[in-house]
Amino acid sequence: MFGLSDTVIDDLKGIFKQYPNIEEVLIFGSRAKGNYLEGSDIDLALIGEGLTFDTIMDINIKIEDLELLYKVDILNYMEKRGTPIGDHIDRVGQLFYKKDMADK
């Protein structure tokens, strides 16, 4: 899915599951559009109440600790609504993680 191994997907979802205020994560950019290359980055938009800068930074550190072969960019979707990047996410974003589906 999205040109990523099940291990990479499970590792990322495992991090998001640690944060109960993350309701959903959307993947966007080339991986959502299907025109990614082997080394394309992973663009993820977090959706949830009370996502602070510190929370985003903590998640970034945990993702870096995974030592993935890909660069992962995460952002707070609510902060980008109504901007060009928010419009892009609205157009091409696909569900990557949903809290109530995390154990399924």
Secondary structure, 3 states (H helix, E strand, C coil): CCCCCHHHHHHHHHHHHCCCCCCEEEEECHHHHCCCCCCCCEEEEEECCCCCHHHHHHHHHHHHHCCCCCCEEEEEHHHHCCCHHHHHHHHHCEEEEEHHHCCC
